[in-house]
Amino acid sequence: MILLNKNHKKEKGFSLLETLVALFLLAIALLAIAQLFILGILNNAQSDVMTNANFLAQQQIDFLRNLDLNNLNNLMANSPITEDLDINGDNRADYRRVTDISLFQGQSAQFLIRVRIFSTLNPMGDPNRPKVDLRTIISR
């Protein structure tokens, strides 16, 4: 004869089904967090491209500001000036810089400078849309 112990407590713990449901919910949460990390990395890369493009445009404008009237007129005769730029030394153009120089409202000593920077780093982006389009006026 088998005697049942009335003081026998129900065993405590998680069932296999409860454990699987918890793991499933944890996996979904981790996938969402992983997507946020990937999005953050892509945004950082895009920010790096924009920062470099802005620097290259400002660098060109600073260079042109230091030129005298004769040099600006000579460059204006060859405008637009297109340069392929390799900033990381891998012998591949990372950016294309296009500099337009024209007279500002017909003034002989005022130049309208337009510098556009195109990125070749993102093959998914529009190659005809500049990352930076910077304009300024230089007077001599």
N, C-alpha and C positions, 0 to 999 in steps of 0.2 A: 504494500500500500504506500502511495506517495502522499506525503504530507505537504501542504502548501503553507509557506510561511507568510503570515499576514503582514509582517513587518518588511517584507521584500519590497524595496523601493524600485520604481521604474528607472531603468538605466538612462543616464543623461548623455547627450551628444548630438551630433548632426547626422542626418541620414545622407545617403549617397546623392539623392535627388537635391537636397538642400545645398550640398557642397557644389554640385554641378551648376545649379542656378547662380550661386554666388560667384563662381569662376567665370561664368558667361557674362554677368554684369560687370565684373572687374575687367574683363577683356574689352568690352565695349567702351568703358571709361578710359582705358589705356590707349585704345585706338584714337579716340577723340583728342587726347593729350598729344599723341604722336603727330596728328595732323596739325595741331597748333605749332609744334616745333618745326615741322616742315615749312609751314607758312611763314614763320619767323625767319627761317634761314633764307627763303626766297626773297622776303622783304629786305633783309640785310644785303643780299647780293644786288638787288635793284637800287638800293640806296648807295652802295659803293659805286655803281655805274654812274648814277646821277651826280655824285660828288666829284668823281674824276672828270666827267664831262664839263661840269661847272668850272672846275679848276683850269681845264685846258682852254676854255673860252676866255676866262679872265686873264690867263697867261698871254694869250694872243693880243688882247686889248691893251694890256700893260706894255707889251713889246711895241705896238703901234704908237702908243702915247709918247714913247721915247724917240720916235723918228722925227726928222726935220721935214720941212715943207717939200723939198725936192724928192726925198725918199718916199713920202706919202703919194706924191704925184706919179712917181714911177710905179709904185705898187698898184695905184688906181688904174693905170693903163693896162695892167695884167689881170685885173679883177674879173671874175672871182678866182681866188687862190685856193686850190684844193690840196690838202696834205693827208696822207695816211700815217697814223701815229701808232707806234708800238710802245706801250708803256710798261710792259712786263718783260721785255727782252726775249720773247719766244719767236722772233722773226715773223710774226703774223700781225697784221694791222688790227688793233683793238678799237680804234676810233678813226673817224674821218672828219677833218676840220675844214669847213668851207668859209672863207673870209671874203666878204663883199665890201668894197670901198667905193664910195661915190661922193660927189659934191652934195653938200647939204643946202637945199633950196637955192642952188645956183651960185652960192658964195664961193669965191676962189680960195679961201683959206679955211673953210670949214668942211669937214669930212664926216659923212655918215658911215659908221662902221657897223657891219652886221656879221656876227660870228655864229655859225651853226655847227653843232657837234652831233654827229651820227655815231651810234654804237654798232659794232659788228659782233658784240659779245652775246647778244640774245638772238638766236636764229628764229625765235617765235615772234619777235617784235617786228613792226613795220620798218624796213630799212630806209624808207623815204621820209620818215617822220623824225625830225631831230630831237635828241634828248634835251638839248639846250639851244635856245635861240636868243642871243644876247645882242643888244644894240646900244650904241653910244655915239656921241658927237665929239670930235676932236677939232679944236681950233688952233690955228697957228697965226 
